[in-house]
């Protein structure tokens, strides 16, 4: 298998995964501090959907370029 085909398949699979099950990450922010008392907020964020679409598009582009170069 050509390297471009393998890279394209990995990018396509990663893009589909990011669209179907977007990962999330947490951020922590101090909202109040008075002497020894401190309050923090922890928020969960999802990865935006456009990231998965971009990875999927890159994979399809690499696949198309690999097929065109092959001929």
N, C-alpha and C positions, 0 to 999 in steps of 0.2 A: 504494500500500500504506500502511496505517496504521502509525504509528510503533510502536504496541504489538505489532503482528504481527512487525515486523522485530526488535524487542528480544527477543520471545519466541523467535523462530527462532534468533537468535544465542545466547541462553542455553541453549536445548535442544542446539544443536550443541556448544557449549562443555562442557556437562554430560556428554554422551555421550563426547566426546573425553577428558575427565578420568577417566571410568570405564574406558574401554578402554586408554588409554595415560597413566597418571598420571605427571606430571613428577616429577623428583627434584632435590634440591638438596644441596649439600655443606656440612658444618660442620667447623671446624677447632678443636681444643682442645689446649692445652699440658698435657702430663701429667707432664713431668719437666724440671726446670731446676736445674743444678748448675754454677755458674761459667759457663764458656763453652759448656757442653754443654746442649743443649736437645732434647727429644723431643716431637713433636707427633703427634696422631692426626687423620686426616681420615676422616669418616664420611659415607656417602651415605644420605640419607633420601628416602623417597617421600612424596608428598602423600597424606594419608589418603583412603580411598575415600568417606567421607561427604561430602567437599567436592564431588565430582562429583555425588553424589546430590542434594545441596542445590541446586546450580546447576541441575540438570535439573528438580527440583521447582519452583524459582522460575520457570523458563521455562514449564513447563506451567501454573502458576498465572497468569502474565501472559497466556498464550494464552487460558485459560478466561475471565479477566476481560475481555479484549479482545473475545471472541466474545459474551459476555453483554451488554456495553455496546452492542454493535453493533445488537442487536435492539430 
